[in-house]
Amino acid sequence: MNFVLLTGPPAVGKMTIGQQLVEKLDYKLFHNHLSIELALNISWYGSKEFKAINEGIRDLVFKTVSKS
């Protein structure tokens, strides 16, 4: 599996570029709001639990994808 990591400051077009890569290269898109929204359903934004859930999801996804 190919893996592309887009980084940069807020509102510079990372999501737009990611969506274009999905269309052109048939990639999957994992954007930061996926883990944030799941964590928000379980805990309050900014809480210790929120941070643990959010970071845990991202860590699991990145480790799993990097091994594939």
C-alpha positions in Angstrom: 0.0 0.0 0.0 1.3 3.5 -0.8 1.1 6.1 1.9 1.2 9.9 1.4 1.4 12.2 4.4 0.3 15.8 3.8 1.4 18.3 6.5 1.1 22.0 6.8 -0.7 24.9 8.6 -4.4 25.0 8.8 -6.5 26.0 5.7 -3.8 25.7 3.1 -5.5 23.0 1.0 -4.3 19.7 2.4 -7.8 18.2 2.3 -8.3 19.4 -1.3 -5.0 17.8 -2.4 -5.8 14.6 -0.5 -9.2 14.4 -2.2 -7.5 14.9 -5.6 -5.1 12.1 -4.9 -8.0 9.8 -4.0 -9.6 10.5 -7.3 -6.5 10.2 -9.5 -4.6 7.4 -7.7 -7.4 5.4 -6.1 -5.9 5.9 -2.7 -7.7 6.0 0.7 -8.0 9.2 2.6 -7.6 9.4 6.4 -8.0 13.0 7.5 -7.6 14.3 11.0 -11.3 14.9 11.5 -12.0 11.2 11.4 -10.2 10.6 14.6 -11.4 13.9 16.1 -15.1 13.3 15.5 -14.8 9.8 17.0 -13.1 11.1 20.1 -15.7 13.9 20.4 -18.5 11.2 20.6 -16.7 9.7 23.6 -15.2 12.7 25.4 -14.9 16.5 25.6 -12.6 18.3 23.2 -9.2 19.0 24.8 -9.7 16.7 27.8 -7.0 14.2 28.7 -9.3 11.4 27.5 -10.0 13.1 24.2 -6.3 13.5 23.5 -5.6 9.9 24.4 -8.4 8.6 22.1 -7.5 10.9 19.2 -3.8 10.2 19.4 -4.4 6.4 19.9 -6.5 6.2 16.8 -4.0 8.0 14.7 -1.1 6.0 16.1 -2.9 2.7 15.3 -3.8 3.8 11.8 -0.3 5.0 11.0 1.4 1.9 12.5 -1.0 -0.4 10.7 -0.7 1.3 7.3 3.1 1.5 7.5 3.3 -2.3 8.0 1.2 -3.0 4.9 
